[in-house]
Amino acid sequence: GMATPEKATITLDAMKMLDPRRLKPDSIETERIITVLDETIAKLELSSLIPRIIDSLDRFADTLGPEITNSLIEHQKLSNEMEHLLASSEEGDTMRAEEQRGCLCLLEQRLKCSVRNVLRLLLANPSLCQALKYEAWARESPAEVFIKAFGEFRNFMLERLLTSPMEEEEKIQFMEDISLQIEKNTEAITALQAELAAAIQTREEEIHKKDNVIKDLKNSMQDLTKDCKSGIQQIKQEGEKQQKEELQASQARCARLQQDIQQLGAQLNALVLEHRASELALRKRKCRVEMEIVNWIQKYDTDMGEKQAEYEELHAAYAEEKAQLSLLTEKHTVLLQEYSQIEEERRICQKKKEQALKELTTRTLAAIRIQAFWRGYLVRSLFKSKRKKKKKGKGK
């Protein structure tokens, strides 16, 4: 339904009362409480980043400084001891349970002091805290849930602290008005449900009426079926009558066709006799042609026999001449070999003669030269002896 003016007024008042933007601190105590809660949230966010900072300690060592770095290393050692102790307590026996519980309490106190020390050192450097918050680190799910729940608690406390007694009364009155409105709505719903039930009953009555109409239609359909059956019977009878008439007409047509068949049969017989006479004439002509073919074949065989005898005689003469040619070829080959041998001997003999003639010529030339040299030697010797004798004669 459409919103009434009264409902619109209540909704507007509710929006004004529950709007957190209009809530402003009006007392120092409220500001102090909210400041403490905000600082706690900041510490929670920073403490949830401590494991991530320790994992990336190499990257932030220069930025954090030696004091914070040493505190973080000490905190990491305490965390490892705590994990080791918890693991051993799960696996250990019941005899050491009391001793492990004491160690666990002491280690918890040291771990809490370590966290407070690390937070104190980090918060002393606001720029460092801001830089660490800007890092894209994903917090673990339990820490994120707790920080979100604490933020909701802070908003709830702020709302409670900023709500004056008059506003509280207005809110109570507002809740009572809402309850009253809910009762009115419930009554309206009940009335509407009653109307719905009445409408459903009316609907069921209409459905019942429609069922009656359907029954009437079914009865009319049954009557129609009976009428159809009678119509079908009548059509069947008319069909049988028409079938008889068509059967008689068909029999008469068959008689006419039978008469046509007989006439066509007589024509067929006459054509068969005519074709047989022409076939006999063709057969006689075929026999004459076959006899002529046989005569031509016999004549061909006789001629071919004569040709074959002549061919055989020629082949025998050819074979004899071929044998003679082979014999002559062999003789020619032998004579050719002998001729080649004789030629080779002649060539060798001629070569020897030329070599002997060459040697003779060489020896002759050598002998002539030797003789010429010897004669020259004798002449020179004789000339020398004569010159010596002349010199001796002059000296005397």
C-alpha positions as CSV (number, residue, x, y, z in Angstrom):
1,G,0.0,0.0,0.0
2,M,1.0,3.7,-0.3
3,A,2.8,5.3,2.7
4,T,0.6,7.4,4.9
5,P,1.6,10.8,6.2
6,E,2.0,9.4,9.7
7,K,4.4,6.7,8.5
8,A,6.4,9.2,6.6
9,T,6.8,11.4,9.7
10,I,7.9,8.5,11.9
11,T,10.5,7.4,9.3
12,L,11.9,10.9,8.9
13,D,12.3,11.2,12.7
14,A,14.0,7.9,12.8
15,M,16.5,8.9,10.2
16,K,17.3,12.1,12.1
17,M,17.7,10.3,15.4
18,L,19.9,7.5,14.0
19,D,22.1,9.6,11.7
20,P,25.6,9.4,13.1
21,R,26.7,12.5,11.2
22,R,24.7,14.7,13.6
23,L,26.4,13.2,16.6
24,K,29.1,15.6,17.8
25,P,31.1,15.4,21.0
26,D,29.7,17.8,23.6
27,S,31.9,17.0,26.6
28,I,35.5,16.4,27.4
29,E,34.8,13.0,28.9
30,T,33.2,11.8,25.7
31,E,36.2,13.0,23.7
32,R,38.6,11.3,26.0
33,I,36.7,8.0,25.9
34,I,36.5,8.1,22.0
35,T,40.2,9.1,21.8
36,V,41.1,6.1,24.0
37,L,39.0,3.8,21.7
38,D,40.5,5.3,18.5
39,E,44.1,4.8,19.9
40,T,43.2,1.2,20.8
41,I,42.0,0.6,17.3
42,A,45.2,2.1,15.9
43,K,47.3,-0.1,18.3
44,L,45.3,-3.1,17.2
45,E,45.9,-2.4,13.5
46,L,49.6,-1.8,14.2
47,S,50.0,-4.9,16.3
48,S,48.3,-7.0,13.6
49,L,51.0,-5.9,11.2
50,I,53.9,-6.9,13.5
51,P,54.2,-10.5,12.1
52,R,54.3,-9.1,8.5
53,I,56.9,-6.5,9.6
54,I,59.1,-9.3,11.1
55,D,58.8,-11.3,7.9
56,S,60.0,-8.3,5.9
57,L,62.6,-7.2,8.5
58,D,65.5,-7.1,6.0
59,R,63.7,-4.6,3.8
60,F,62.7,-2.3,6.7
61,A,65.9,-2.6,8.8
62,D,67.3,0.8,7.8
63,T,63.9,2.5,8.2
64,L,63.1,0.9,11.6
65,G,66.4,1.6,13.3
66,P,68.4,-0.7,15.5
67,E,66.3,-0.3,18.7
68,I,63.0,-1.3,17.0
69,T,64.7,-4.0,15.0
70,N,66.2,-5.6,18.1
71,S,62.8,-5.4,19.9
72,L,61.1,-7.1,16.9
73,I,63.8,-9.9,16.9
74,E,63.2,-10.4,20.6
75,H,59.5,-10.5,20.0
76,Q,60.0,-13.1,17.2
77,K,62.0,-15.3,19.6
78,L,59.3,-15.1,22.3
79,S,56.6,-16.0,19.6
80,N,58.7,-19.0,18.5
81,E,59.1,-20.1,22.2
82,M,55.3,-19.8,22.7
83,E,54.5,-21.9,19.6
84,H,57.1,-24.5,20.6
85,L,55.6,-24.6,24.1
86,L,52.0,-24.9,22.9
87,A,53.0,-27.7,20.5
88,S,54.8,-29.6,23.2
89,S,51.9,-29.1,25.6
90,E,49.6,-30.8,23.1
91,E,51.9,-33.7,22.7
92,G,53.2,-34.0,26.3
93,D,51.9,-36.1,29.2
94,T,49.8,-35.0,32.1
95,M,52.7,-35.2,34.6
96,R,54.3,-32.0,33.2
97,A,51.0,-30.2,32.6
98,E,51.3,-28.0,35.7
99,E,54.9,-27.1,35.0
100,Q,54.0,-26.2,31.3
101,R,51.1,-24.1,32.5
102,G,53.4,-22.0,34.7
103,C,55.9,-21.6,31.9
104,L,53.0,-20.6,29.6
105,C,51.7,-17.9,32.0
106,L,55.2,-16.5,32.4
107,L,55.8,-16.5,28.6
108,E,52.5,-14.8,28.1
109,Q,53.5,-12.0,30.4
110,R,56.8,-11.6,28.6
111,L,55.1,-11.6,25.2
112,K,52.6,-8.9,26.3
113,C,55.4,-6.7,27.6
114,S,57.2,-7.3,24.3
115,V,54.1,-6.2,22.3
116,R,53.7,-3.1,24.5
117,N,57.4,-2.2,24.0
118,V,57.2,-2.6,20.2
119,L,54.1,-0.5,20.0
120,R,55.6,2.2,22.3
121,L,58.7,2.4,20.0
122,L,56.6,2.4,16.8
123,L,54.1,5.0,18.0
124,A,56.9,7.3,19.0
125,N,57.6,7.7,15.3
126,P,54.2,8.7,13.6
127,S,55.7,8.9,10.1
128,L,57.0,5.4,10.4
129,C,53.5,4.2,11.5
130,Q,51.9,5.9,8.6
131,A,54.4,4.4,6.1
132,L,53.8,0.9,7.6
133,K,50.0,1.3,7.3
134,Y,50.4,2.3,3.6
135,E,52.0,-1.1,2.9
136,A,49.7,-3.5,1.0
137,W,49.6,-6.2,3.7
138,A,46.7,-8.5,4.2
139,R,45.8,-9.0,7.8
140,E,44.9,-12.4,9.1
141,S,41.2,-13.1,9.2
142,P,40.8,-13.3,13.0
143,A,42.6,-10.0,13.5
144,E,40.6,-8.3,10.8
145,V,37.3,-9.6,12.3
146,F,38.3,-8.4,15.8
147,I,39.4,-4.9,14.5
148,K,36.1,-4.6,12.7
149,A,34.1,-5.7,15.7
150,F,36.0,-3.2,17.9
151,G,35.3,-0.5,15.4
152,E,31.6,-1.3,15.7
153,F,31.9,-1.2,19.5
154,R,33.5,2.2,19.2
155,N,30.7,3.5,17.1
156,F,28.1,2.1,19.5
157,M,29.8,3.7,22.4
158,L,30.0,7.0,20.6
159,E,26.3,6.8,19.9
160,R,25.5,5.9,23.5
161,L,27.7,8.7,24.9
162,L,26.2,11.4,22.6
163,T,22.6,10.4,23.3
164,S,21.1,12.8,25.9
165,P,18.4,11.7,28.4
166,M,15.8,13.7,26.3
167,E,16.9,12.0,23.1
168,E,16.8,8.6,25.0
169,E,13.2,9.3,25.9
170,E,12.4,10.3,22.3
171,K,14.0,7.1,21.2
172,I,11.9,5.1,23.7
173,Q,8.8,7.0,22.5
174,F,9.9,6.3,18.9
175,M,10.2,2.6,19.6
176,E,6.8,2.6,21.3
177,D,5.3,4.3,18.2
178,I,7.0,1.7,16.1
179,S,5.5,-1.1,18.2
180,L,2.1,0.5,18.0
181,Q,2.5,0.8,14.2
182,I,3.5,-2.9,14.1
183,E,0.3,-3.8,16.0
184,K,-1.8,-1.8,13.6
185,N,0.0,-3.5,10.7
186,T,-0.7,-6.9,12.3
187,E,-4.4,-6.1,12.6
188,A,-4.4,-5.0,8.9
189,I,-2.6,-8.2,8.0
190,T,-5.2,-10.2,9.9
191,A,-8.0,-8.4,8.1
192,L,-6.3,-9.0,4.7
193,Q,-5.9,-12.6,5.5
194,A,-9.6,-12.9,6.3
195,E,-10.3,-11.2,2.9
196,L,-7.9,-13.6,1.3
197,A,-9.7,-16.6,2.9
198,A,-13.0,-15.3,1.6
199,A,-11.6,-14.7,-1.8
200,I,-10.2,-18.3,-1.8
201,Q,-13.6,-19.7,-0.8
202,T,-15.3,-17.7,-3.6
203,R,-12.6,-19.0,-5.9
204,E,-13.4,-22.5,-4.8
205,E,-17.1,-22.0,-5.4
206,E,-16.4,-20.7,-8.9
207,I,-14.2,-23.8,-9.5
208,H,-17.1,-26.0,-8.3
209,K,-19.4,-24.3,-10.7
210,K,-16.9,-24.8,-13.5
211,D,-16.7,-28.5,-12.5
212,N,-20.4,-28.8,-13.0
213,V,-20.1,-27.1,-16.4
214,I,-17.4,-29.6,-17.3
215,K,-19.7,-32.5,-16.3
216,D,-22.5,-31.1,-18.5
217,L,-20.0,-30.8,-21.3
218,K,-18.9,-34.4,-20.8
219,N,-22.6,-35.6,-21.0
220,S,-23.1,-33.6,-24.1
221,M,-19.9,-35.2,-25.5
222,Q,-21.3,-38.6,-24.8
223,D,-24.5,-37.7,-26.6
224,L,-22.4,-36.5,-29.5
225,T,-20.5,-39.8,-29.5
226,K,-23.8,-41.7,-29.8
227,D,-24.9,-39.4,-32.7
228,C,-21.5,-40.0,-34.3
229,K,-21.9,-43.8,-34.0
230,S,-25.3,-43.7,-35.7
231,G,-23.9,-41.4,-38.4
232,I,-21.0,-43.8,-38.9
233,Q,-23.4,-46.7,-39.3
234,Q,-25.4,-44.9,-41.9
235,I,-22.2,-43.9,-43.8
236,K,-21.1,-47.5,-43.6
237,Q,-24.4,-48.8,-45.1
238,E,-24.2,-46.2,-47.9
239,G,-20.6,-47.3,-48.5
240,E,-21.5,-50.9,-48.8
241,K,-24.3,-50.1,-51.3
242,Q,-21.9,-48.0,-53.3
243,Q,-19.4,-50.8,-53.2
244,K,-21.9,-53.3,-54.6
245,E,-22.7,-50.9,-57.5
246,E,-19.0,-50.4,-58.2
247,L,-18.5,-54.2,-58.1
248,Q,-21.2,-54.8,-60.7
249,A,-19.7,-52.0,-62.9
250,S,-16.3,-53.6,-62.5
251,Q,-17.5,-57.0,-63.5
252,A,-19.1,-55.6,-66.7
253,R,-15.8,-53.8,-67.4
254,C,-13.9,-57.0,-66.9
255,A,-16.2,-58.9,-69.4
256,R,-15.5,-56.2,-72.0
257,L,-11.8,-56.4,-71.3
258,Q,-11.9,-60.2,-71.6
259,Q,-13.5,-59.9,-75.1
260,D,-10.8,-57.4,-76.1
261,I,-8.2,-59.9,-74.9
262,Q,-9.6,-62.7,-77.1
263,Q,-9.6,-60.4,-80.2
264,L,-6.0,-59.4,-79.5
265,G,-5.0,-63.1,-79.0
266,A,-6.4,-63.9,-82.5
267,Q,-4.4,-61.0,-83.9
268,L,-1.3,-62.3,-82.1
269,N,-1.7,-65.8,-83.5
270,A,-2.0,-64.4,-87.1
271,L,1.2,-62.3,-86.6
272,V,3.0,-65.3,-85.2
273,L,2.2,-67.4,-88.3
274,E,3.3,-64.5,-90.5
275,H,6.6,-64.0,-88.6
276,R,7.3,-67.8,-88.7
277,A,7.1,-67.8,-92.5
278,S,9.5,-64.9,-92.8
279,E,11.8,-66.6,-90.2
280,L,11.9,-69.8,-92.4
281,A,12.9,-67.8,-95.4
282,L,15.6,-66.0,-93.4
283,R,16.9,-69.4,-92.1
284,K,17.2,-70.7,-95.7
285,R,19.2,-67.6,-96.7
286,K,21.3,-68.0,-93.6
287,C,22.1,-71.7,-94.6
288,R,23.2,-70.6,-98.1
289,V,25.4,-67.9,-96.6
290,E,27.0,-70.4,-94.2
291,M,27.7,-72.9,-97.0
292,E,29.5,-70.1,-99.0
293,I,31.5,-69.2,-95.9
294,V,32.5,-72.9,-95.4
295,N,33.6,-73.1,-99.1
296,W,35.7,-69.9,-98.7
297,I,37.3,-71.2,-95.5
298,Q,38.3,-74.5,-97.3
299,K,39.7,-72.5,-100.2
300,Y,41.6,-70.4,-97.7
301,D,43.0,-73.5,-95.9
302,T,44.2,-75.0,-99.2
303,D,45.9,-71.7,-100.2
304,M,47.5,-71.4,-96.8
305,G,48.7,-75.0,-96.9
306,E,50.5,-74.3,-100.2
307,K,52.0,-71.1,-98.8
308,Q,53.1,-73.0,-95.7
309,A,54.9,-75.7,-97.8
310,E,56.6,-73.0,-99.8
311,Y,57.6,-71.2,-96.6
312,E,59.1,-74.3,-95.1
313,E,61.2,-74.9,-98.3
314,L,62.5,-71.4,-98.1
315,H,63.1,-71.7,-94.4
316,A,65.2,-74.9,-95.0
317,A,67.2,-73.2,-97.7
318,Y,67.7,-70.2,-95.4
319,A,68.9,-72.4,-92.6
320,E,71.4,-74.1,-94.8
321,E,72.8,-70.8,-96.1
322,K,72.9,-69.6,-92.5
323,A,75.0,-72.6,-91.5
324,Q,77.4,-72.0,-94.4
325,L,77.7,-68.3,-93.4
326,S,78.5,-69.3,-89.9
327,L,81.2,-71.7,-91.1
328,L,82.7,-69.0,-93.4
329,T,82.5,-66.5,-90.5
330,E,84.5,-68.8,-88.3
331,K,87.1,-69.3,-91.0
332,H,87.3,-65.6,-91.6
333,T,87.9,-65.1,-87.8
334,V,90.7,-67.6,-87.8
335,L,92.3,-66.0,-90.9
336,L,91.9,-62.5,-89.4
337,Q,93.7,-63.7,-86.2
338,E,96.5,-65.2,-88.3
339,Y,96.8,-62.0,-90.3
340,S,96.9,-59.9,-87.2
341,Q,99.7,-62.2,-85.8
342,I,101.7,-61.9,-89.1
343,E,101.3,-58.1,-89.1
344,E,102.5,-58.0,-85.5
345,E,105.5,-60.1,-86.3
346,R,106.3,-57.9,-89.4
347,R,106.0,-54.8,-87.2
348,I,108.4,-56.2,-84.6
349,C,110.8,-57.3,-87.3
350,Q,110.7,-53.8,-89.0
351,K,111.2,-52.2,-85.6
352,K,114.3,-54.4,-85.0
353,K,115.7,-53.6,-88.4
354,E,115.2,-49.8,-87.7
355,Q,116.9,-50.2,-84.3
356,A,119.8,-52.1,-85.8
357,L,120.2,-49.5,-88.6
358,K,120.1,-46.7,-86.1
359,E,122.8,-48.4,-84.0
360,L,124.9,-49.0,-87.1
361,T,124.6,-45.4,-88.0
362,T,125.5,-44.3,-84.5
363,R,128.6,-46.6,-84.5
364,T,129.6,-45.5,-87.9
365,L,129.5,-41.8,-86.8
366,A,131.3,-42.7,-83.6
367,A,134.0,-44.5,-85.6
368,I,134.4,-41.7,-88.0
369,R,134.8,-39.2,-85.2
370,I,137.3,-41.4,-83.4
371,Q,139.3,-41.8,-86.6
372,A,139.2,-38.1,-87.3
373,F,140.3,-37.4,-83.7
374,W,143.1,-40.0,-84.0
375,R,144.3,-38.6,-87.3
376,G,144.3,-35.1,-85.9
377,Y,146.3,-36.4,-82.9
378,L,148.8,-38.0,-85.1
379,V,149.2,-34.9,-87.2
380,R,149.7,-32.7,-84.1
381,S,152.1,-35.2,-82.7
382,L,154.1,-35.2,-85.9
383,F,154.1,-31.4,-86.1
384,K,155.3,-31.1,-82.5
385,S,158.2,-33.4,-83.1
386,K,159.3,-31.4,-86.2
387,R,159.3,-28.1,-84.3
388,K,161.5,-29.6,-81.5
389,K,164.1,-30.8,-84.0
390,K,164.3,-27.3,-85.6
391,K,164.9,-25.7,-82.2
392,K,167.7,-28.1,-81.4
393,G,169.5,-27.4,-84.7
394,K,169.4,-23.6,-84.1
395,G,170.8,-24.0,-80.6
396,K,173.8,-26.0,-81.7
